[in-house]
Amino acid sequence: MKRTQASSRYITRKAFNRLATLLFVIVLSISSGAMLHANAMNGSDAETDRSSDTKAAKQEYKKLCVEPGDTLWEIAKKYGDPDKDVRFYIRDIKELNELDSSAIQAGQILLLP
């Protein structure tokens, strides 16, 4: 019996099942590793968040209502430490109040460190 060229292109059911099982194991391993890595990263972030929350809870902040015409620069110069650079105090105000920019509005309540 002669074997035709077309028949050599097909794989047997047994070979197909082995390949499918191998592929499943590879995908399962990769996804498990990714989930373990994500959990490890979340655990370390949660620990950092808890320690910063504890610090925030211990420190008392001054509340300030923004007046028309106020800027972060003027507020930082007025309420910040005169021995420190104003830009660092502005950065602290922005971080504490979760501000993306230096834009503030009249009537806005700011926490000052």
C-alpha positions in Angstrom: 0.0 0.0 0.0 1.1 3.4 -0.9 0.7 6.3 1.5 -0.7 9.4 -0.1 0.7 12.8 0.6 -2.6 14.2 1.8 -2.9 11.7 4.7 0.4 12.9 6.3 -1.1 16.3 6.9 -3.6 15.1 9.4 -2.9 14.3 13.0 -4.4 11.4 14.9 -7.1 11.9 17.6 -4.6 10.8 20.2 -2.0 13.4 19.1 -4.7 16.1 19.0 -5.8 15.2 22.6 -2.1 15.4 23.7 -1.6 18.8 22.1 -4.9 20.1 23.6 -3.9 18.9 27.0 -0.5 20.4 26.7 -1.9 23.7 25.6 -4.4 23.7 28.5 -1.6 23.0 31.0 0.5 25.9 29.6 -2.4 28.4 29.7 -3.4 27.3 33.2 0.2 27.7 34.4 0.5 31.2 32.9 -2.8 32.4 34.3 -2.0 30.9 37.7 1.3 32.7 37.7 -0.3 36.0 36.7 -2.9 35.7 39.5 -0.2 34.9 42.1 1.8 37.9 40.9 -1.3 40.2 41.0 -2.1 39.0 44.6 1.5 39.6 45.7 1.4 43.1 44.3 -2.0 43.9 45.8 -0.8 42.6 49.2 2.2 44.9 49.2 0.1 47.9 48.0 -2.5 47.2 50.7 0.2 47.2 53.3 1.5 50.5 52.1 -2.0 52.0 52.0 -2.7 50.9 55.6 0.5 52.4 56.9 -0.2 55.7 55.1 -3.8 55.7 56.4 -2.5 55.2 59.9 -0.1 58.1 59.5 -3.0 60.2 58.1 -5.2 59.3 61.0 -2.6 60.3 63.5 -1.8 63.7 62.0 -4.4 66.5 62.3 -4.9 68.8 59.4 -6.0 72.4 59.2 -9.1 73.0 57.0 -9.1 76.1 54.8 -12.0 77.4 52.7 -10.6 78.8 49.4 -11.5 82.5 48.9 -12.0 84.1 45.5 -8.6 84.9 44.0 -6.6 82.5 46.2 -3.9 80.4 44.6 -2.0 77.4 46.0 1.2 79.5 45.9 -0.3 82.2 48.1 -1.8 79.6 50.5 1.5 77.8 50.7 3.4 81.0 51.4 0.9 82.0 54.1 0.5 78.6 55.9 3.7 76.7 55.1 7.0 76.5 56.9 9.0 79.7 56.1 12.2 77.7 56.2 11.1 75.2 53.5 10.6 75.6 49.8 7.0 76.7 48.9 6.9 74.1 46.0 7.2 71.2 48.5 4.3 72.5 50.5 2.2 72.9 47.4 3.1 69.3 46.5 2.0 68.2 49.9 -1.3 70.1 49.7 -2.0 68.6 46.2 -1.2 65.0 47.4 -3.3 65.4 50.6 -6.3 66.8 48.7 -5.8 64.5 45.7 -5.5 67.4 43.3 -4.4 66.7 39.7 -3.4 70.3 39.0 -2.9 73.5 40.9 -6.3 74.9 39.9 -8.5 75.5 42.9 -12.0 77.1 43.2 -13.5 79.6 45.6 -15.5 77.7 48.3 -13.3 74.6 47.9 -12.2 73.1 51.3 -8.6 72.2 51.4 -6.7 70.2 54.1 -3.4 71.7 55.0 -0.6 69.6 56.4 
